[in-house]
Structures are given as C-alpha cells and as structure tokens.
C-alpha cells in the first residue's frame, strides 16, 4: 500500500506564496510521475501541475501557468509545488497523486494510481 502525504498548506493572503510538499511511503516501484490536483468547495477536481520522473517534462494548468512551479527531489522522494501570487480562486484542497507507469506528466486524473488525503490552501483577499 502506497501512502502519499501532502504538507505545506495553510492560510495566506492574496499575493502571497506557499510551497506544498508531497512525500510517499510504501512504494514498490522505482519511478513515477507526480501530479497535483485541487478541489474547491462545490467544484470538480481540477488539474494543477504534473512532472515526469526525470523532471524534464512538466505540465501546468492555464490557471496557474506563470505562478506555479513543480519540482522534485528524487533523493528525498519528495515533489514540491511552489505557488506564487496566490489568488482567492486558488483556495482549495490540494492533492498529490502518483502514476507508477511513469509516462510523461499527464493532466488526466484517471492516469494516476495513488492519491494523498489533501492539504487545505486558503487564500484571503
């Protein structure tokens, strides 16, 4: 069983920054792609960003492009999502997910095999 744990969420003022982290335990595979998704109250889950195992392929939603940076430190088994210039519409629960097939940096939630429990990000205006 793979467990993903997100951290770094919290309350931040509009225009501020946060860095989310995603760490995992229990993996039985050596390479994986990682995605970040979010879900705001009353809305469907949406893609935020994804990164391939090598880090060479990165994919961002239009809504965060230019404000978000996804990165990974494979030695630490951790993936990060740096969010800058936060807006009230970024308020959501943020989830990380892993795709053990490790193909690219998909924006499709159905490509991901394991999901974390989420971390709340609240942006106050």
N, C-alpha and C positions, 0 to 999 in steps of 0.2 A: 504494500500500500504506500502510495506517494502522498506526502503531506506538503502542501505549499502554505507558507505563512507570509502575509503582507505586513509591512510596517511603514511608519512614517507619515501616516495620515494625521489630520487634525484640523483645527480651526485657523484660518489665515485670512487676512484682509485682502480685498481685491488689489491686484497689482503685486502681490507677494509671491513667494516661491515655496515649493515643497519638493522633497526628494523621497519618493516611495521606493521601498526595497522589497524583493521577493526572494525568499530562501526556501529550500526544499530539503526534505529528508525521505529516506526510504526508496530512493531511485534504484532501479535495476538496469538502467540504460545509461550509456556514457555520453550521448549527445542529444540535444533537444533544442527546439526553438521555443521562444517565450513570447507571450503576448500580454498586453494589458487591455482590459476592458473596463467599462464603467456602467453603472446603472443609477439613474436619478429616480427619485420617487415618482411613481406613476408613469414612468417611461420604460421603453425596452432597453435591454443591454446593448451597448454600442462599443465598437472597436475604438481603441485609443492609439496603440502603437504595438509593434512587434519587431523582434530581432532574431536573426538566424543564429545557429550555434557558433559560427565563425565570427559573427558580428558584422560581416561585410554587407549583409542585406538588412535594411531597416525600412520599416513601413509606418507611415503616420496617417491618422485621420486628418482630413482637411481642417477640422475644427481645432486641432492642436498644432498643426504644422507651423513651425517657426517659434513655438512656445514650449515645445516638449522635446526632450532628448532621451532616448532609450539607450542603455548601455549594459554591458555585462562584464563580470569578472569571474571567469570560469574557475579560476583557482579558489575563489571563495564561494563558488556555487551560488552566486547572487546576481540578480538582474535588477537594474535601477530604472526608475522613471523620474527624470527631473522635469518639473513643471514650473514655468516662469510666467510672469504677467497673468496671474490667475484671475479668472472672471467668475462672477456668480454662477454662470451656467456650467462651470466646471464642478460644481457641487454634486457629489455622487458617492456611491460606494465603488471603490476601485478594486478590481480583481486581477490577479495574475494567473496565467494558465500556461501549461507546458504541452508541447507536441513532441512526443518521443520519436516520431517519424523524422523529425528534424529537417523538414523540407521547407526552405525559404522562410518567409516572415509573413505568414498568412493573416489576413484580416477576418477570416471566417471562423466564427466561434466553434463550429462543428469540427474543425480540424484539430482542436485541442482536446487532449485526453485527461488532463488533471487540472483541477481548479482549486484556488485558495478560498478562504472564507471571506475575504474582503477587508478593506480598511476605509473608514469614512473620511472623506475630504469635504470640508465645509468652507466655502469662501463667502465672507461677509462683505457687503457693499457699503 
